[in-house]
């Protein structure tokens, strides 16, 4: 039986990243890929305090790095297909 392609999941990348938002990603993506999709960490982010190797299959943590809480009033879903 052929392997099934990864399903799409939605990841909310928030906190001290360049472009916080919800990203559509493959379920086998890693946390670092979601951070990269959001433009990377800002200089004041606490990037070493999270496991960036976790996959979507492990479920992404909800993270707030630095002291920012996102304003989601104008948020759109971005797709990385």
C-alpha positions in Angstrom: 0.0 0.0 0.0 1.5 3.4 -1.0 2.1 5.9 1.7 -0.6 8.5 2.1 0.5 12.1 1.5 0.6 14.3 4.6 -2.6 16.0 5.4 -2.9 19.8 5.8 -3.0 21.3 9.3 -3.3 24.9 10.5 -0.6 26.3 12.7 -0.9 29.5 14.7 2.5 31.1 14.8 2.4 33.9 17.3 4.6 36.0 19.5 8.0 37.4 18.6 8.1 36.4 14.9 8.2 38.7 11.9 4.7 37.8 10.5 2.5 36.2 13.2 -0.5 34.4 11.8 -2.2 31.1 10.9 -0.4 29.0 8.3 -1.6 26.0 6.4 1.2 23.4 6.5 1.7 19.7 5.9 1.1 17.6 9.0 4.7 16.3 8.9 6.1 19.8 9.1 8.4 20.8 12.0 8.1 23.7 14.4 11.1 25.4 12.8 9.4 25.3 9.4 6.4 27.1 10.8 8.7 29.7 12.4 10.4 30.1 9.0 7.0 30.5 7.3 6.3 33.4 9.7 9.5 35.2 8.6 11.7 33.9 11.5 12.2 35.1 15.0 12.5 38.7 16.0 15.7 39.7 17.8 14.1 39.5 21.3 12.5 36.1 20.8 13.2 33.3 23.2 13.9 30.8 20.4 16.1 28.5 22.4 13.3 27.8 25.0 11.2 25.6 22.5 11.8 22.4 20.8 11.9 23.4 17.1 12.3 19.8 15.9 8.7 18.8 17.0 6.5 17.8 14.1 2.9 18.6 13.5 2.1 15.0 14.4 3.4 15.8 17.9 1.0 18.8 17.9 2.4 22.2 18.0 2.7 24.1 21.3 1.1 27.5 21.7 4.0 29.8 22.1 4.4 33.4 23.1 8.1 34.4 22.9 9.2 37.7 24.1 6.5 40.0 25.6 4.2 40.4 22.7 0.6 39.1 22.4 -0.7 39.2 18.8 -3.5 41.3 17.5 -5.5 38.9 15.4 -8.3 41.2 14.2 -7.0 41.3 10.6 -5.4 37.8 10.4 -5.6 35.7 7.3 -4.6 32.1 6.7 -1.4 31.7 4.6 -0.9 28.5 2.7 2.5 26.9 2.1 1.4 24.3 -0.5 
